[in-house]
Amino acid sequence: MNADPVRSILIVGGGTAGWMAAALLARRLERQPISITVVESPDIGTVGVGEATVPAIRDYFRAIGVTDYEVMKATQGTLKLGVEFRDWAGPGSSFFHPFGLYGTSSRGVAFHQYWLKRRAEGDASPLADYSLCTELAMRHHVMTPPDNPPNELGVFDWAVQFDAGLYARFLRDKATRELGVKHIEGLIVDTSLAPESGNIASVTLGDGRVLEADLFVDCSGFRSLLLGGALGVGYQDWIDWLPCDRAVAIPSEPDGSLAPFTRSTALPAGWQWRIPLQHRVGNGYVYSSRHISDDEAVAALRANLEGAALAEPHLLRFRTGHRDRFWHRNCVALGLAAGFLEPLESTSITLIQSGVERLLALFPNQHFDPALAEEFNRITMLEYARIRDFLILHYYGNGRIGEPMWDACRALDLPEALAHKIRMFRSRGTMVRYEWESFQDPSWLSMFVGLGMLPDAYDPLADHFSGEQLEGAMLRMREAIAKTVALSTPHAEFIDRHCANRQG
Ligand SMILES: Cc1cc2nc3c(=O)[nH]c(=O)nc-3n(C[C@H](O)[C@H](O)[C@H](O)COP(=O)(O)OP(=O)(O)OC[C@H]3O[C@@H](n4cnc5c(N)ncnc54)[C@H](O)[C@@H]3O)c2cc1C
């Protein structure tokens, strides 16, 4: 037995972050004598958005012992094969960021190098033609990602899209009914610190109840009640790199098309999301308040809805960035209490997941060795910065000439790590990989190519094959993809068969 183990965890907040943390901590610590409690205020409520995810979410589902289909059924969920970007490379443009690979590599040379060589020789076939995932998505078809695909052509994954409120409820039921998590409703009005250590000792509820714990997990949303509030940890703002600071969301009636992806359409002062669920379509306009007023943003979103609105507009303000530290003393912040990267690539939920995993990997005892917090903060900081750079690329590479917000984005002074990545890709398609990247080469490739940031040359090793040899090989790849697509199922039919929620 380790000395002085943590005996109690208090999770402050019952949104997606609070319940994701509660379920995974309870599952992994089930044989430890630790009590886990979630406290939330029904008067404050949750942020109420956060509907799209990335494929890593499937690891989370497995870790807490649920299947994709169970989650989707409980949350009116749909599948997501990637993100369609409309009008980012210029009005009328469109490309897809798939959750899968392009083509097959050969002799240690990535496929896109052969594609670049063929392109230089006059072959006009788009990169997307070599992505099974893109082909499926464009047809609104899906199939189960294979566990052991015969070659790289079959490699893809899916994520899910869900109703955020139903997702938190699903996790709450799982955590409280099966995993022994305690649930308290009440408004926290005060926090006390231990005089010597400066650790959080307890929180006090409006009705006078005092809740003590060894470890506090701050999932209180943008308020950051414990880390930002009680412990006074500051915030790094990234607005100079990522211009949007507001969003308006309006759900609309489903139009029956059930696309298996999120759509992001660039607009003059930001971009609009479209996330089809079983019972409704989630829509939102993420915008820069320096370039459009709230009223204008609401009107623009209303005008773009493809079905009747199902609710009044929900306005949200945010500051892209993160706390100076994520773990301080005996408090770890997760979710919006830790930071927020705007939802362009749906990365907040995955950051919650990796945060809980990291907390478990560095789980403290009651002495809270500062080295553990330091390591947690070092990695989390890098993880945020890598995602930030991926998002900046979306804005920086835009082709919307003559619109003030977008013109300013093309002139951005980039973080050096990103500038280096872009230089290397532009020189001859070389992909630079850093530690703690959430998005791998194919994701970066889809953005570089989709935004038209093509290299001037290609890897000389691609010249191992003649143009004729490559032409034949690439034709066979397209044929193999077409054969696989022929075995796929329309998304709507797939949902109906595996995870339809008939209550919507
Ligand atoms: C416009 C927008 C779009 C987004 N889209 C996506 C997306 O597509 N994909 C994605 O991954 N993420 C997305 N996100 C982020 C996502 O919504 C959040 O990461 C996720 O919902 C987690 O929120 P949370 O649990 O940290 O905070 P919240 O949902 O705000 O929950 C905070 C909790 O703290 C409690 N609380 C606060 N103060 C007190 C108090 N004094 N006493 C007691 N309890 C208190 C509240 O009751 C609530 O339960 C989006 C965010 C925004 C703003």
PDBQT file of the ligand as one rigid body, heavy atoms in Angstrom, charges set to zero:
ROOT
HETATM    1  C1  LIG A 601     -19.548  27.523 -29.322  1.00  0.00    +0.000 C 
HETATM    2  C2  LIG A 601     -18.947  26.271 -28.788  1.00  0.00    +0.000 A 
HETATM    3  C3  LIG A 601     -18.974  25.107 -29.563  1.00  0.00    +0.000 A 
HETATM    4  C4  LIG A 601     -18.365  23.944 -29.096  1.00  0.00    +0.000 A 
HETATM    5  N1  LIG A 601     -18.342  22.828 -29.896  1.00  0.00    +0.000 NA
HETATM    6  C5  LIG A 601     -17.616  21.751 -29.495  1.00  0.00    +0.000 A 
HETATM    7  C6  LIG A 601     -17.505  20.604 -30.307  1.00  0.00    +0.000 A 
HETATM    8  O1  LIG A 601     -18.106  20.502 -31.379  1.00  0.00    +0.000 OA
HETATM    9  N2  LIG A 601     -16.732  19.591 -29.873  1.00  0.00    +0.000 N 
HETATM   10  C7  LIG A 601     -16.055  19.641 -28.688  1.00  0.00    +0.000 A 
HETATM   11  O2  LIG A 601     -15.303  18.719 -28.369  1.00  0.00    +0.000 OA
HETATM   12  N3  LIG A 601     -16.220  20.689 -27.863  1.00  0.00    +0.000 NA
HETATM   13  C8  LIG A 601     -16.960  21.736 -28.236  1.00  0.00    +0.000 A 
HETATM   14  N4  LIG A 601     -17.101  22.801 -27.401  1.00  0.00    +0.000 N 
HETATM   15  C9  LIG A 601     -16.555  22.710 -26.059  1.00  0.00    +0.000 C 
HETATM   16  C10 LIG A 601     -17.497  21.877 -25.197  1.00  0.00    +0.000 C 
HETATM   17  O3  LIG A 601     -18.768  22.461 -25.167  1.00  0.00    +0.000 OA
HETATM   18  C11 LIG A 601     -16.949  21.759 -23.775  1.00  0.00    +0.000 C 
HETATM   19  O4  LIG A 601     -15.607  21.381 -23.801  1.00  0.00    +0.000 OA
HETATM   20  C12 LIG A 601     -17.697  20.726 -22.998  1.00  0.00    +0.000 C 
HETATM   21  O5  LIG A 601     -19.075  20.925 -23.067  1.00  0.00    +0.000 OA
HETATM   22  C13 LIG A 601     -17.259  20.716 -21.559  1.00  0.00    +0.000 C 
HETATM   23  O6  LIG A 601     -17.799  21.786 -20.850  1.00  0.00    +0.000 OA
HETATM   24  P1  LIG A 601     -17.526  21.818 -19.308  1.00  0.00    +0.000 P 
HETATM   25  O7  LIG A 601     -18.074  20.594 -18.695  1.00  0.00    +0.000 OA
HETATM   26  O8  LIG A 601     -16.100  22.129 -19.079  1.00  0.00    +0.000 OA
HETATM   27  O9  LIG A 601     -18.334  23.108 -18.801  1.00  0.00    +0.000 OA
HETATM   28  P2  LIG A 601     -19.927  23.365 -18.639  1.00  0.00    +0.000 P 
HETATM   29  O10 LIG A 601     -20.735  22.581 -19.578  1.00  0.00    +0.000 OA
HETATM   30  O11 LIG A 601     -20.088  24.838 -18.644  1.00  0.00    +0.000 OA
HETATM   31  O12 LIG A 601     -20.245  22.820 -17.179  1.00  0.00    +0.000 OA
HETATM   32  C14 LIG A 601     -19.914  23.559 -16.044  1.00  0.00    +0.000 C 
HETATM   33  C15 LIG A 601     -20.524  22.914 -14.809  1.00  0.00    +0.000 C 
HETATM   34  O13 LIG A 601     -20.053  23.594 -13.665  1.00  0.00    +0.000 OA
HETATM   35  C16 LIG A 601     -21.126  23.818 -12.776  1.00  0.00    +0.000 C 
HETATM   36  N5  LIG A 601     -20.857  25.010 -11.982  1.00  0.00    +0.000 N 
HETATM   37  C17 LIG A 601     -20.339  26.197 -12.394  1.00  0.00    +0.000 A 
HETATM   38  N6  LIG A 601     -20.305  27.061 -11.353  1.00  0.00    +0.000 NA
HETATM   39  C18 LIG A 601     -20.777  26.381 -10.267  1.00  0.00    +0.000 A 
HETATM   40  C19 LIG A 601     -21.000  26.722  -8.913  1.00  0.00    +0.000 A 
HETATM   41  N7  LIG A 601     -20.745  27.948  -8.442  1.00  0.00    +0.000 N 
HETATM   42  N8  LIG A 601     -21.501  25.767  -8.097  1.00  0.00    +0.000 NA
HETATM   43  C20 LIG A 601     -21.792  24.525  -8.550  1.00  0.00    +0.000 A 
HETATM   44  N9  LIG A 601     -21.613  24.160  -9.825  1.00  0.00    +0.000 NA
HETATM   45  C21 LIG A 601     -21.136  25.084 -10.671  1.00  0.00    +0.000 A 
HETATM   46  C22 LIG A 601     -22.331  23.987 -13.677  1.00  0.00    +0.000 C 
HETATM   47  O14 LIG A 601     -23.527  23.687 -12.960  1.00  0.00    +0.000 OA
HETATM   48  C23 LIG A 601     -22.043  22.948 -14.766  1.00  0.00    +0.000 C 
HETATM   49  O15 LIG A 601     -22.538  21.702 -14.327  1.00  0.00    +0.000 OA
HETATM   50  C24 LIG A 601     -17.752  23.947 -27.827  1.00  0.00    +0.000 A 
HETATM   51  C25 LIG A 601     -17.789  25.085 -27.021  1.00  0.00    +0.000 A 
HETATM   52  C26 LIG A 601     -18.356  26.246 -27.500  1.00  0.00    +0.000 A 
HETATM   53  C27 LIG A 601     -18.364  27.470 -26.627  1.00  0.00    +0.000 C 
ENDROOT
TORSDOF 0
